[in-house]
């Protein structure tokens, strides 16, 4: 059983996150001149940035990134059409949800979090096909990336089995664009969850792996603990 839809969704998120420009001032916006008299109130200090995070009460997992990561807001899904004869309810791989997309650095590193609710999918997955879920998602990325040195591992976070796949990758036709792709998936009582990264260097891969994660009420210090993945080459750090 393969689940390539997760990879296609993540690939779209990778592309959108990497191509989206930084926010620019609105047209006609002017920079306020320095205060010339005491009648002009001083500017208020900017509120601290909120960290990109997800608290999914439906599937029961949480994950957050440092505050300097930029959350990417994807276009909202089209509303359900109230005419079953025209468009039926979601089912199967179409139920995969993008829970979080964030990017950081130059060139961008991207992290995408996906969820698959079983009540929408139509049936629960089991640990016997969790590895196929992971491998199927990674397989879909090969349409855009040249992937080498792929390793597949599994480990435990409490009672949850995690499957993780890591590979060195270059964008097809862009041999200078080197990344490490990593995908970690697990099963929850109400669905499956996957965390995916396109890391431009080892430092961003470490952020992806070492951030705390909560799974159905149990909190762990790292999504991917040190030593959980078999050794494989990482993307070289880009020169600053």
Residue, then its C-alpha position, 0 to 999 in steps of 0.5 A: x500500500x502506497x500513499x504518494x498524496x502526502x508527498x505531492x502535498x508536501x512538495x507543493x508546500x515546499x515549492x510555495x514556501x520557497x518561492x513566496x517573497x517576504x511581505x512588502x509594505x502595502x502600496x502607498x505606505x510611508x515611513x513615518x519621519x522621526x518625531x519632531x516634537x513631544x506631541x508625536x507619540x513614540x512608536x510602540x515596541x513590536x510584539x514578540x513574534x509567535x512561534x509557528x506551532x500546531x495544536x491539533x486536538x482532533x488527532x492529538x499531536x502538537x509541534x512547534x518551531x522557533x519564533x524566527x521561522x516564517x509560517x506560510x499560509x496556504x490558500x484555503x481549501x474550497x468550501x464543500x459543495x452541498x450537492x453530493x451528485x456534483x462533488x462527494x465528500x472527501x475520501x481516501x488520500x484526499x483527506x490528507x491535511x496540511x497542518x503547518x508549513x514554515x520556512x527559514x534561512x537563505x536558501x530556504x529550509x522548509x518544514x511541513x506537517x501533515x495529518x490524515x484523519x481515519x474517520x475521513x480516510x475510511x479505515x485505520x492504518x496499522x503498524x504493518x503498513x506505516x512503513x509503506x506510508x512513509x516510503x510512499x510519501x518519500x517515493x513521490x518526491x522523486x518526481x522533483x528531486x534526485x535522491x541518493x543515500x536513502x535510509x529508513x529507520x524506526x524508533x519508539x516515542x513512548x508507545x508510538x512507533x515512528x518511521x523515519x526516512x532520510x535522503x540526500x537530494x538535489x532539485x532536478x536540473x539544479x545540481x547546485x540546490x542540495x538538500x537533505x529530505x527527511x520524513x517521520x510518520x506515526x500512527x495515532x488513535x484517530x489518524x496518521x501524522x507526518x513531519x517532513x523537511x527540506x533542510x538546506x544544511x545540518x543546522x536546519x535538519x537538527x532544528x526539525x529533529x530536536x523540537x519537542x513533540x506531544x503525541x496524545x498527551x505524552x510530551x517528548x524532548x525531540x521528534x527524532x532523538x539523536x541516533x534514531x536515524x542511521x548515518x547518512x550524508x547531510x546537506x553541506x552547510x551553504x556559505x554565508 
